[in-house]
Amino acid sequence: MGDIASRRANCALFAAIVGSGMSFIDGSAVNVAMPVLQRDLNASLASAQWVIESYGLFLSALILIGGSLGDLYGRRRVYAWGIAIFALGSAACARAPSIEVLIAARSVQGIGGALAVPGSLALITANFSGADRGRAIGTWSGFSAITAAIGPLLGGWLVQYASWRWVFLINVPLAVLVLAVLYFGVDESRDEGAVRKLDLPGATLATAGLGTLVYGLIRLQGGALDPLGLAATVAGALLLAAFVWEERREKDPMVSLELFRSRTFSAANIYTFLLYATLGGSLYFLPFDLINVQGYPPSAAGAALLPFIAIMFAFSRFSGGLVARIGARIPLAAGAALAAAGFAGFAFAGVGHSYWTTFFPAAVLLGCGGALFVAPLTTTVMDAAPASHSGTASGINNAISRVAGLIAIAALGIALAGAFESRLGHDLAHASLSPATRAAIVRERAMIVAGQIPPEITNPAERITVGRAVRTAFADGFRVVMLVSALIALLAAGVGLDRSFSFGGRPSSR
């Protein structure tokens, strides 16, 4: 690779790392900010979930078109569009006066992310080849991990000492930097054979299906079987089935089902769904447990997963090159198994114990697992698709990972709410509480499930009793979430043993 080409490739790698880092920082920082943000805007647990889900919904549904747009109109151009829209949405989030406005602004961020996220890997694929591509993806994975580490640390510090609004503002200067590097240092690339037609029916069905499904799952967290929630869940599943049918008959689909004829590509995306469901779903609830149950300040909650991130950063570049030497089978299976052990460790953290004997070893195990599976998984997905369809392949894999987290947050919320209600009802049934306090508990159920004590409960002794019961109940729900996540990670380990991941040291398309 010549000096000029090498500089251009390195600029593309830099832009991909910093641009995707915006999304990683935002995601991890917002999770840490959620308990404080929820109290500040007086939001219910369901509304708080929509702050995450609205972003994930538009990102997941439109990321497929984002990848196709990059192949069609130019990967650098579409990536720049996405970064700019994401920055505008971030600025709107920072000024949001209510939870409803914040949810709407997060939706704008999701649209920007849908254009930018697949573009980051597509830029790398277009500018690197062979072993250099694996190392570049490993570098991208490692720096993505370090930016994700900065997110909770910076987010926790900003929430504790300034305001949660600054969590969103940090994206603006990063966006300016990325746009400058793209303009001055990165060549344009596109798929010259791409069709010039967008699959709007597919995008509509994907958005409607995911939105309806998530809405239904969140409603089903209410405890008793909610008819509207059940109907929405079924309708969402049917709309997603209609989306698959539409893609099969569409002449120019945004999801090329031809890619799934590759056994490696299909298995890798099944693995992606399972693993990222556990990560996105379970780790959403971790800051609530750390802040509302364990009593950590936001800055300490932000630092709790630092071992996880640090280990991924240290070893992702090394693991990115493993696929070319030994295939992806061993890293994927072992990584998922270690992640399962990490989730099991979180499940038995209890309440009030030392961080170093509970959350720290669990975070170390999860980090070891992530270091093994993240870069090899990404490399396997990109190698399983033709280079001319790199944007589409990246979009599909990113969409699957985002959809997994999107659905898992809502679904695991049902598991948490069920365990929470069971334990809380048992503990409070035997507590000495006044009728007014019991009425407040029933009336303010949404606040109770979110880990907050209704202000109507003014008796100090009763507030202590209810607070202790709420923390214990949430810890029980958190334990169930982590155990379910561990089981799903073990399923992913089984998928990782698929023979296509070790075909001659390279992925197999058969």
ABEGO torsion letter per residue (X at the ends): XBAAAAAAAAAAAAAAAAAAAAAAAAAAAAAAAAAAAAAAAGBBAAAAAAAAAAAAAAAAAAAAAAAAAAAAAEAAAAAAAAAAAAAAAAAAAAABABAAAAAAAAAAAAAAAAAAAAAAAAAAAAABBEAAAAAAAAAAAAAAAAAAAAAAAAAAAAAAABBAAAAAAAAAAAAAAAAAAAAAABBBBBBAABBBBBBAAAAAAAAAAAAAAAAAAAAAAAGBBBAAAAAAAAAAAAAAAAAAAAAAABABBABBAAAAABAAAAAAAAAAAAAAAAAAAAAAAAAAAAAAAAGBBAAAAAAAAAAAAAAAAAAAAAAAAAAAAAEAAAAAAAAAAAAAAAAAAAAAAEBGBBAAABAAAAAAAAAAAAAAAAAAAAAAAAAABBAAAAAAAAAAAAAAAAAAAAAAAAAAAAAAAAAAAAAAAAAAAABBBBAAAAAAAAAAAAAAAAGBBBAABABAAAAAAAAAAAAAAAAAAAAAAAAAAAAAAAAAAAAAABAAAABGGBBBAX
